[in-house]
Amino acid sequence: MNVLVTGGAGFIGSHFVDRLLEEEADARVSVLDALTYAGTKENVAHLGEEERFRFVLGDIVEAEAVDPLVKDADLVVNFAAESFVDRSIGDARPFAVTNVQGTLTILDACRRHDVAMVQVSTDEVYGSTPEGAFTEESPLQPNNPYSATKAGADLLCRSYHRTYGMDVRIFRGPNAYGPRQHPEKAIPTFTIAALEGRPLPVYGDGSNRREWLHVRDFARAVVTVVRRGKPGEIYNGGGGHEVPNLELAEAICRLTDAPPDLITFVDDRPGHDFRYSMVWDRLRGLEWVPDVPFERGLEETVTWFRDHPDRRGGRA
């Protein structure tokens, strides 16, 4: 099995590559990554001697980079995305280009060469809900430019399955966390600030809630969709740990022995979604359940950032 992983030098993508090579003895993996601010070869450097792995520098928007790799693949798994909401609020254009146009480029190549595709998406496409949980049939109601472009990419994937009969599957995951995550994300931001004795910036009053799934469980979920998913199907990921942002910051202060008065409330993000939650019975039906308890995973993540001071800023 030849698998092309776009965005495979990013946080979640690199963990998926690790998992796939570990579990599939016959898998050969090519990673296509543009190495923008959120991707780095450090995330896959440990695979340098693995003969079943190769890295290709390139952009999913460029058909000349994508097409020959797709032609040689049996499957494409698309992790490549601009993914930080705050950046999308400041400038939505790169998100539209990568997340929508880039996905379209991959879909067109897969259609030409009759190659299956798994699109990695997000719970944010459903919008916010104060209670209850979204199913795969819930309407898409994105509330920020990032989630809007991910919803657009999902709809393109759906249309290519319905119009052309392509084998396209969509996995929508909750917030991932763990080693290698970019410093701008919430858990690394809080952790790095606490380790360095700086204020932990919490949006608004800290009551916004998120569900956190360890990156290894996230990667296993995508592998499960690759192995057992059905063409045209959407799979919600869940089973993580839901916690208000303020409680998350407090937990990180305890793990780092940082004084809780470092927690600082800052102006809320425009259009800040209050809560995401998804029903994940369909994925459970594929015999996937999460393994990593949140408390253990969070402690492991804090330890990783403590042990990797070189990954606390800039590229990570």
N, C-alpha and C positions, 0 to 999 in steps of 0.2 A: 504494500500500500504506500503510494507516494502522496504525501500530504503537504499542501502549501498553506502556511500559517502567515497571514498578513498581519502586521503589527506584533509579530512574535518576539520582538526585543523589548516590548513594553512590560508593564507590571504583570497583568493577568496572563497575557499571551505567553510570556516566558515560562510561567508556571505550568501552563497547558502543554507547552512543548516538552518540559521535563516529564510530565505525567504520561504523555503519549509515548515517548521513547521508552519509558520505564515499563509500561503495560503492554505495548504492542511490539513484540520482538521483530516483526517483519516490516515495521513502519520505517520509512525514510522521510525526513522532514526538511523542507526548505522554508526558511523564514525570509519574507520580504518586508523590509522596514525602512522608512525614510530617516530614522534617527533624528526626529524633531526633539523638542525639549523634553518630552515624556518618555522617549525611548533611548536606550543605551546598550551598546554591545557588552557592557559589564554584566547585564542580566543573563546573557547566554555565553559568557566567556568560559564557564566551566564545561561547556560542550565542545570546546575547541578540538579535542582529540577524538570526538565521537564521529566515526566514519559515516554514520547514518544521518548526520546533520550537516546542513550548509546554510550560510548566511548570504543574502543578496541585498545590497543597498539599492533602494528604489522606492518610488511613490505610487500608491494604488491609483492615483488619478491618471497616471501615464499609461496608456494602453500598450505602448512598446515595452514597458517594463513588466506589465502584468501578463500579457498574452502568452509569451513563450513559457513562462512558469506554469500557467494554468494548463497549457497544452500537454505538459509532461506530468500532470497531477491526476490522481484519482479523486481527490477531495480538496476543497478550499475551506478553511476556517478563518473568518474575517474578524479579527480583533482590532484592526487599524481604525483609529478614531481620534478626533479631538474630543476631549472628555471632561474638561473642567468648566463647571457652570459659570463661575465668576469670569473666566476668560471669554466665554460666549456672550455674556452681557456687555462686555467692553467692546467686542468686535465679533460679530456673528459670521462674517464672510468665510474665514478659514474653516469653520464648522460645516457650513453648507458645501464647501468645495470637497473636503475630505469625506465627511460622513454621508453625503448624498451623491455627489458626482463620483467619488471614489468607489462607493458601493455599486453604482451603476456600471462603472468600468469593469469591475469584477464579474458582475452578473452577465454582462455582454460576452466576456471571455468564456465564462462557464457555459453559456448557451452555445457559443460557436463550437466548443470542444466537447460538449456533452459531459460536463464534470459537475458533480454534486457540490453543494455549498451549505455551510452552516454560518448564519449571521449571529454575532454576539451583540445583544442589545441590552436594554436597561429597564428597570421598573419605572423610571421617570417618564416613560412615554404615556403612562396611564394618568399622569397628573397626581394630585394630592387627594387624600381622603382622611377625614378625622377619625373614622372608625371603619371596621370591616376590612375586606381585602378584595383585590381585583382578581378576576379570572382571566384566562386567555381570550375570552370573548368580550371582555369589557372594552368600551370605546377608548380610543386614544385621545387624550386631552392634555398634551404637553404644555407646560407653563413657562418655559424659558427657551432661548434659542438652541442650546445644546440638545435638550430633549425633543424639540421640534425636528431637528435634523435627524436624530435617531429614529423618530417615528416615521419620517419621510423615507428613510432607508428601509425600514421594516415593510412599509407599504409597497415599495418597489420590489422587494423580495416576494411578497405575497402575489403581486401582479405577474411576476415572471413564472411563478408556479402555476397560476391560474391560466395565463395566456399561452405559455409555451410548454407547460407540462414539466418544467424543470424540477429536479430534486433540490429544493431549498427548504431548510429548517431554520427556525429562529429560537434562540435561547435568550430570555430576559432575566437578568440577574439583579439581585439587590446590591447594596454597597459591599464591595470587597475590601479586605484589609489583610496585612501581613508583610513579611519581608519583601524588600525591593520597591515598595510603593513610593510614588513621587512625593517629595516633601510638601507640595502644595495641598495635598488632600488632608481631610480633617484629622484622622488619627496620627499621621506623621507630623502635621502642624502642631498639634497639642503635645505630642511626645517630644519633639525636638525642642520646643519652647521650654517644656518642663525640665528637660535634661540640662539646658543651658541657662536656666534661671530667668527666663524672659516671660512676659505676660502670655497667657493662653487666650487667644481671641475667640470669644463665643458670640455668635450672631444673636441679636435681639435679647430675649430673656432666657435663652437656652432651652426652651420647651419643645422646639422642633425635634421630631423623632426620626430615627433611621434604623433600618434592619441591617445588621452586619453579618457577613458570611466570610469565613476564612478563605483566603485565596486558594488553598489546596482543595477545599471542598468545592469552590467555584470551578476550578479546573476539572475536577472529577465529574462535575455536573455536565460540562461541555463534552467531555469524553463519552459520557453516557448517551448524550444526544447523538453524537457521532455513531456510536455502536448500535443503539436501539431505537433512535428516533425515526419517525415516519416522514416521508416527503410532504411538504406543505404544512407541517404541523408547527405550532408554537408551544414552547415549554417555559413556564415560569419557574424560576428558582426561588427557594425560600428555606425555611427551617433554621434561619440564623437567629440572632439575638437583637431584639428591638429595645432601644434605649434612648432617652432624651439626650441632646447634645451636652447639656450641663452635667448630667450624671456621668457621661463619657469622660469629660474633662476632669471631673473629680476622681474617677477611677484611675486615670493616668497620673494624676498628682500623687495618689497613694502608691502606685507602682514605682514611681521615680523618687519618692521621698521629697517631692516638691511641696512647698507650702500652698494650701488651697487659695490663699489670697492672691496668688498669681493669676487666677482666673479673672479675665477682664471682659466685660460685655461691650460689644462694638455694634455700630449701626447695622441693622438687618439687611440682608441681601434683597435687592428688588425682586418681587415675585417669588419670595422664598416659599417653597412647598413645605407644608407642615409635616406630612407623614406619607410614607409609601408602605404598602403591604400587599402581598400577593398570595393567592391560593396556589399551592404547588403539588396538588394531588396527581396531576398528569405526569410530572417528573418522578414522583414517588412510585407511580405505576411502572416505571422503567427500572425499579429496584435501586434507586439512588436515595440516600439519606445522608445528612452531614455528619462528619466524624469529630470535628474539632470544637470543644466547648469554648464559648466566648472568653471566659476568664483565662483559660490556658493560652488561647490564641493571642489575646491582648498582651499577656505577660511575655510571650515569645516575641511579639512584634516590638515591644519596648526594649527588650534585651538586644534584638538585632540592631536597632538604631543606636543603642548605647555602644555596641561593639563595632559599629561602622560609622564613625564620625565623618568620614569622607563622603557619605551618602546623605548628609543632612541638608545640603543646599546645592543650588545649581542643577546640574543634570543628575537624574537618578531614575 
